[in-house]
Amino acid sequence: MFKAIGTRLAALVLVGLAVALPAARLEAAGFALFEQSSKGNAMAGAFTATAEDPSAMFYNPAGNAFIDETVLDGSIFGVIRPTARLDGLNPYPGEGYSANMAKPLYWFGNMYFVTSLSKDFKVSLGMWSPNGLGVPWQNPDTFRGRVINQRIDLRQLSVSAQFAWKVSDEIAIGAGPEVRFTDVKLSRNVQAVNPFTQRVTDIAHLSLISTGTPIKVTWTAGLLIKPCDRLRFGVSYHAHVDVDLEGPAQFYQISSGSPQFDAAVSTLLPFGTNPTGRTTLQFPSLTSFGVAYDVTPNLTLEVDGNYTTWKVFDQTVIRINGLADSVLPHGWENTWAVRAGALYKGKKGWLAAGFVYDQTPQPDFDVSPFLPDSNRTGVTIGAGFNVLKGVQLNFSSLFLWFHERTVTTNKDNFSATYQTFAILPSVGMKTTF
C-alpha cells in the first residue's frame, strides 16, 4: 500500500516540477494562461460551475467544498506552434519580407491537493501558472524588428492555500490568498545613425533580466450554487496585482566598422557596468461566470464567460540608472471570453470537448514584434481513464487559431500581417487516497 502511494506521489511531483519551468507564449488573450488542468482544458475552460476536481482552486474555489476524498491532481502542458510568423508590409519592413518565431520547447504545469477538515470544511493547496509569455524571433541578429524585440520571456507562478465551506447541500463558498512569483527576460538591439555613413546601424545589444523572485500577494474567491440536482451556477474571482521587477541592464557594444563612431558610442552607453533596470508589470483581475446543466446523469453541458480587466495594462515604463526612462504605451481594453464544454462520465473515465472564443485586449497601435496578439478561436478534446484503483490518467488538447491580423498603424511604425496557430496538449494524473 505504502509503495503504491509513494509511486503516485513521485509521479505527481514530476508533474509539479513543470510549474516552475518556462511558461508558453500566451494562449489565452493578452498574457494570461487559462489552461490549468487536463479536464478543465478538455472543456475549453468552461469549468466554473462544474469545478469537480482539485483544479477548482483556479476555476472556482467553492467547488472543492463538494469533494469528500483526499485528492492529489496535476498536469503538464506543452506548446506546439506549427505557424507563428509575420509577413512584412510597406513602408517597413517591406513587402516580401517574412519572419518566423523560433520554436523552443515551452511547457508549464499545475498541481493541486484537497482534503477534509470536517464534513463541510475543506482545505486545499496548489500551484499553477496564471500568466506567461514567450516571443522569440528566429535569426535575431538580422530580424528586422530586432530594435523592438528579439526575445521576451515572462514567467509567473501562483501558490495558494484555500478554504472551502459547504454552507448547505445547495451552496458553497471558497477563498484564499495567492502568492505570485514573477520573472522576466527581454533582449533587443539598439540602433543609431552613423554620421560618417548617414546610415542607421546597430550599436549595442541590450539584455534585461530580472533578479530574485519578487513576491506579491493577491487573493481569489468563488461561489457555487446548486438550486436543483441538475443545475449549477458558479462565479469566481482572481484579484489584480502589480509586480515590481528589477535586475541588471547588460549592454554589449556592436562594432559598426567605424573606429571613430564606435569610440563615441562607447562613451554614451554604460557598457560593462550593468546598471540596474526597473519596471512594474500590471496583471489584471479575472471574473468568471458559469452555468452547468446535467442533461443526463452522465452528460454535463456548461457555458462560461470570463471578464478580464486588461485596462490596467496601460503602459510599461523601463527605468535604467543613468539613462532616460523608456515608456511603452499599451492602451489595452477589458475583454470577454466565451467558453462552452461538454463532459461525459462513465464507469471507466470521462470524455470531453469544448469551444472557446477569446477577445484580444490589444489595440492596433500596440501590435508589434514585441507582442503580436489577436482574437482567438479554439476547440478542445480530452479523456480520462481509470487505470488503477484511485488513479486516473487524463489527456487533453487545445487547438487554437489566432485570427490573422494586419496592422499598418502602430507606435513602432512596423507594418505586418501576423499569423499563428498553436496546439496545447496535456497529460495529467489524479490520485484519490
C-alpha positions in Angstrom: 0.0 0.0 0.0 2.7 2.5 1.0 4.7 1.6 -2.0 1.7 2.3 -4.3 1.1 5.7 -2.6 4.8 6.5 -3.0 4.7 5.8 -6.7 1.7 8.1 -7.1 3.3 10.9 -5.2 6.6 10.5 -7.2 4.7 10.8 -10.5 2.8 13.8 -9.3 6.0 15.5 -8.0 7.4 15.2 -11.5 4.2 16.9 -12.9 4.5 19.6 -10.3 8.1 20.4 -11.3 6.8 21.6 -14.7 5.0 24.5 -12.9 8.4 26.2 -12.4 9.6 25.7 -16.0 9.3 28.4 -18.7 5.7 29.3 -19.5 4.5 29.3 -23.1 3.5 32.1 -25.3 0.1 33.5 -24.1 -2.6 31.0 -25.2 -5.3 33.0 -23.5 -5.7 36.5 -24.8 -3.1 39.0 -23.6 -0.6 37.2 -21.5 -3.0 35.1 -19.3 -2.9 31.3 -19.2 -6.3 29.6 -18.7 -5.2 26.0 -19.2 -5.0 24.9 -15.6 -6.0 21.2 -15.7 -6.4 18.5 -18.2 -10.2 18.1 -17.6 -10.8 21.8 -17.4 -8.9 22.3 -20.7 -10.8 19.5 -22.3 -13.9 21.5 -21.7 -12.3 24.6 -23.2 -12.0 26.1 -19.7 -15.8 26.0 -19.2 -15.4 24.6 -15.7 -16.5 27.4 -13.3 -19.8 25.7 -12.5 -18.6 22.1 -12.8 -15.4 22.5 -10.7 -15.5 18.9 -9.6 -11.7 18.2 -9.2 -9.0 20.0 -7.2 -8.3 22.4 -10.1 -11.3 24.2 -8.7 -8.6 26.1 -6.9 -8.2 28.0 -10.1 -11.6 27.7 -11.8 -13.8 28.1 -8.7 -12.5 27.6 -5.1 -16.0 26.8 -3.9 -16.0 23.6 -5.9 -13.7 21.9 -3.5 -16.3 22.0 -0.8 -18.1 19.2 -2.5 -15.1 16.9 -2.7 -15.2 14.4 0.1 -12.0 12.4 -0.6 -8.3 13.4 -0.2 -7.2 14.0 -3.8 -3.9 15.0 -5.5 -4.2 16.2 -9.1 -1.5 17.5 -11.5 -0.9 18.0 -15.2 1.7 19.1 -17.7 1.0 21.3 -20.8 3.2 21.6 -23.9 3.0 24.3 -26.6 3.4 23.4 -30.3 3.3 26.2 -32.8 3.2 24.9 -36.4 2.6 28.5 -37.5 3.9 31.7 -35.9 5.0 34.2 -38.4 4.8 37.7 -39.8 4.7 39.0 -43.4 6.1 42.5 -43.8 4.3 45.4 -45.5 5.4 48.7 -46.9 6.9 51.0 -45.9 8.8 48.9 -43.2 9.8 46.1 -43.0 8.6 45.9 -46.6 6.6 43.7 -48.9 8.2 40.3 -49.5 9.9 40.2 -46.0 8.8 37.5 -43.6 10.0 36.1 -40.3 9.1 33.2 -38.0 9.2 32.8 -34.3 11.7 30.3 -33.0 10.3 27.1 -31.6 11.9 26.3 -28.3 10.3 23.8 -26.0 7.8 25.6 -23.8 5.8 23.8 -21.2 4.1 24.6 -17.9 2.1 22.7 -15.3 0.0 22.7 -12.2 -0.6 20.7 -9.0 -3.5 20.7 -6.6 -4.2 18.9 -3.3 -7.5 18.9 -1.3 -8.5 17.2 1.9 -11.3 17.5 4.5 -11.1 19.3 7.8 -14.7 18.2 8.5 -17.7 17.1 6.6 -18.4 20.7 5.4 -14.9 22.3 5.5 -12.1 21.5 3.1 -8.6 22.8 2.7 -6.6 22.8 -0.5 -3.0 23.6 -1.5 -2.0 24.3 -5.1 0.3 25.9 -7.6 -0.2 27.0 -11.2 1.0 29.5 -13.8 -1.6 32.2 -14.2 0.4 34.3 -16.7 3.3 33.6 -19.1 4.8 34.8 -22.3 7.4 33.7 -24.8 8.1 35.7 -28.0 11.4 34.5 -29.5 12.2 35.5 -33.1 14.4 33.4 -35.4 17.7 34.9 -36.6 17.6 37.6 -34.0 20.7 39.5 -35.3 19.1 40.0 -38.8 15.5 40.2 -37.8 14.1 43.5 -39.0 12.2 44.0 -35.7 15.3 43.5 -33.6 15.2 47.0 -32.1 11.7 46.3 -30.9 12.2 42.8 -29.6 14.4 39.8 -30.3 13.1 37.7 -27.4 10.9 38.2 -24.4 10.1 35.6 -21.7 7.7 36.1 -18.8 7.0 33.5 -16.2 4.6 33.7 -13.2 3.9 31.1 -10.6 1.0 31.2 -8.2 1.0 29.3 -4.9 -2.3 29.2 -2.9 -3.8 27.8 0.2 -7.7 27.9 0.2 -10.6 27.0 2.4 -14.0 25.9 1.1 -17.2 25.7 3.1 -20.3 23.8 2.1 -22.9 26.1 3.6 -25.7 23.7 2.7 -26.2 21.0 0.1 -27.1 23.8 -2.4 -24.5 26.5 -1.6 -20.7 26.6 -1.2 -18.1 29.3 -0.9 -14.3 29.2 -1.1 -11.4 31.7 -0.9 -7.8 32.1 -0.1 -4.6 34.1 -0.8 -2.5 33.7 -3.9 1.3 34.3 -3.7 2.7 35.3 -7.1 6.3 34.8 -8.1 7.4 36.5 -11.3 10.5 36.9 -13.5 11.1 38.4 -17.0 13.8 38.5 -19.6 14.0 40.9 -22.5 16.5 41.3 -25.3 16.8 43.7 -28.2 19.3 45.7 -30.2 19.9 49.5 -30.1 20.4 51.5 -33.3 21.7 54.9 -34.2 22.6 56.9 -37.3 26.3 56.7 -38.2 27.3 60.3 -39.1 30.1 59.0 -41.3 27.9 56.9 -43.5 24.5 58.5 -42.8 23.0 55.1 -42.3 21.2 53.5 -39.4 23.3 50.9 -37.8 23.2 48.5 -34.8 25.4 49.9 -32.0 24.5 47.7 -29.0 22.7 44.7 -27.7 20.6 45.1 -24.5 19.6 42.3 -22.2 17.3 42.9 -19.3 17.0 40.1 -16.8 15.0 40.4 -13.5 16.8 39.1 -10.5 15.4 37.4 -7.4 11.8 36.3 -7.4 9.6 39.2 -6.4 6.7 38.1 -4.2 3.3 39.7 -4.4 0.1 38.5 -2.5 -3.3 38.7 -4.1 -6.5 36.7 -3.5 -9.1 34.5 -5.1 -12.7 33.6 -4.1 -15.6 31.6 -5.5 -19.3 30.8 -5.1 -21.2 27.7 -6.3 -24.9 27.3 -6.2 -27.0 24.1 -6.9 -30.6 25.2 -7.0 -31.6 21.7 -8.1 -30.0 18.3 -8.8 -29.2 19.1 -12.4 -28.4 22.8 -12.4 -25.3 24.7 -11.1 -24.2 28.3 -11.1 -20.7 29.3 -10.4 -18.8 32.6 -10.1 -15.1 33.1 -9.3 -12.7 36.0 -9.0 -8.9 36.4 -9.1 -7.8 39.9 -8.0 -5.3 42.0 -9.9 -1.8 42.6 -8.8 1.1 44.9 -9.8 4.6 43.4 -9.6 7.8 45.5 -9.3 10.8 44.0 -11.1 14.5 44.9 -11.2 17.7 43.5 -12.5 20.9 44.3 -14.4 20.7 46.0 -17.7 23.5 44.5 -19.7 24.8 46.5 -22.7 27.1 44.8 -25.2 28.7 47.0 -27.9 28.3 46.1 -31.6 31.0 47.2 -33.9 29.9 49.5 -36.7 33.2 49.1 -38.6 34.0 52.8 -37.9 36.5 53.2 -35.1 35.6 56.9 -34.6 31.9 56.2 -34.3 32.5 53.2 -32.1 34.6 55.3 -29.8 31.9 57.9 -29.5 29.2 55.2 -28.8 31.4 53.7 -26.0 31.0 56.9 -24.0 27.2 57.2 -24.4 26.0 53.8 -23.1 27.0 52.0 -19.9 28.9 49.1 -21.4 30.3 46.7 -18.8 28.8 48.4 -15.8 25.4 46.6 -15.8 23.3 49.4 -14.3 20.1 48.5 -12.5 16.9 48.4 -14.6 13.4 48.6 -13.1 9.8 48.2 -14.2 6.3 47.4 -13.0 4.0 44.9 -14.7 0.3 45.1 -14.2 -1.6 41.8 -14.1 -5.4 42.0 -14.4 -8.2 40.7 -12.4 -10.3 37.8 -13.8 -14.0 37.2 -13.1 -15.6 34.0 -14.4 -19.3 33.2 -14.6 -20.6 29.7 -15.4 -23.8 27.7 -15.7 -23.8 23.9 -15.9 -26.7 21.5 -16.6 -26.7 17.7 -16.4 -28.7 16.6 -19.4 -28.4 13.1 -18.1 -26.7 11.6 -15.1 -23.6 11.1 -17.3 -23.7 14.1 -19.6 -23.0 17.7 -18.5 -23.1 20.9 -20.6 -21.6 24.1 -19.4 -21.3 27.7 -20.8 -18.9 30.3 -19.2 -18.0 33.9 -19.6 -14.7 35.4 -18.4 -14.2 39.1 -17.9 -10.6 40.3 -17.7 -9.6 43.8 -16.7 -6.8 44.3 -19.1 -7.2 48.1 -18.9 -4.8 48.1 -16.0 -2.0 47.3 -18.6 -1.9 50.8 -19.9 1.9 51.3 -20.2 5.2 49.9 -19.2 8.0 52.2 -18.0 11.5 50.9 -18.1 13.9 52.8 -15.9 17.7 52.2 -16.3 20.0 54.1 -13.9 21.8 56.9 -15.8 19.6 56.8 -18.8 16.3 58.4 -19.8 13.1 56.4 -19.0 11.7 54.3 -21.8 7.9 54.5 -21.9 6.0 51.8 -23.8 2.3 52.7 -24.1 -0.2 49.8 -24.5 -3.7 51.1 -24.0 -5.3 47.7 -23.6 -9.0 47.3 -23.1 -11.1 45.0 -20.9 -12.3 41.8 -22.7 -14.7 38.9 -22.6 -14.0 35.3 -23.5 -16.9 32.8 -24.1 -16.4 29.1 -23.5 -18.6 26.1 -23.9 -17.9 22.5 -22.9 -19.5 19.0 -22.8 -18.4 16.3 -20.3 -19.5 12.7 -20.4 -18.6 10.5 -17.4 -18.7 6.7 -17.4 -17.5 3.8 -15.3 -14.1 3.7 -16.9 -13.4 7.5 -17.0 -14.6 10.6 -18.9 -14.7 12.2 -22.3 -15.0 15.9 -23.0 -14.9 18.6 -25.8 -15.2 22.3 -25.9 -15.1 25.6 -27.8 -13.7 29.0 -26.9 -13.7 32.5 -28.4 -11.3 34.9 -26.8 -11.1 38.6 -27.5 -7.8 40.4 -27.7 -7.3 43.4 -25.4 -4.6 44.9 -27.7 -5.4 47.8 -29.9 -3.7 48.1 -33.4 -1.2 50.8 -32.3 0.4 48.4 -29.8 0.7 45.4 -32.1 4.3 44.8 -33.0 7.0 42.1 -32.8 7.1 42.8 -29.0 3.7 41.1 -28.6 1.5 40.4 -31.7 -1.8 39.5 -30.2 -5.2 38.8 -31.8 -8.6 37.3 -31.3 -8.5 33.5 -30.9 -10.9 30.7 -31.7 -10.2 27.2 -30.3 -11.6 23.7 -30.0 -10.7 21.1 -27.4 -10.9 17.4 -26.8 -9.9 15.2 -23.8 -10.4 12.0 -22.0 -9.6 10.5 -18.6 -9.0 6.7 -17.9 -9.3 4.9 -14.6 -6.1 2.8 -14.8 -5.8 1.6 -11.2 -8.0 1.9 -8.1 -7.9 5.5 -7.2 -5.7 6.5 -10.1 -6.8 8.3 -13.2 -4.8 9.3 -16.2 -6.0 12.4 -18.1 -5.3 13.8 -21.5 -6.5 16.9 -23.4 -5.5 19.1 -26.3 -6.4 22.7 -27.3 -6.3 23.6 -31.0 -6.1 27.4 -31.1 -6.4 29.6 -34.2 -5.2 33.2 -33.8 -7.2 35.4 -36.2 -5.0 36.8 -39.0 -4.2 40.4 -38.1 -2.8 43.1 -40.4 -1.5 46.3 -38.7 -0.2 49.4 -40.6 -0.7 52.0 -37.8 1.3 51.3 -34.7 3.6 53.1 -32.5 6.7 51.3 -33.8 5.9 52.0 -37.5 6.3 48.3 -38.2 3.7 47.2 -40.7 2.9 43.5 -41.0 0.4 40.7 -41.1 0.6 38.2 -38.2 -0.5 34.5 -38.3 -0.3 32.0 -35.5 -1.7 28.5 -34.9 -1.0 26.7 -31.7 -1.6 23.2 -30.2 -1.5 22.7 -26.4 -1.6 19.0 -25.5 -1.6 18.0 -21.8 -1.2 14.9 -19.7 -2.2 14.6 -16.1 -2.8 12.3 -13.2 -5.4 12.3 -10.4 -5.0 10.1 -7.4 -7.5 9.6 -4.7 -6.5 8.4 -1.2 
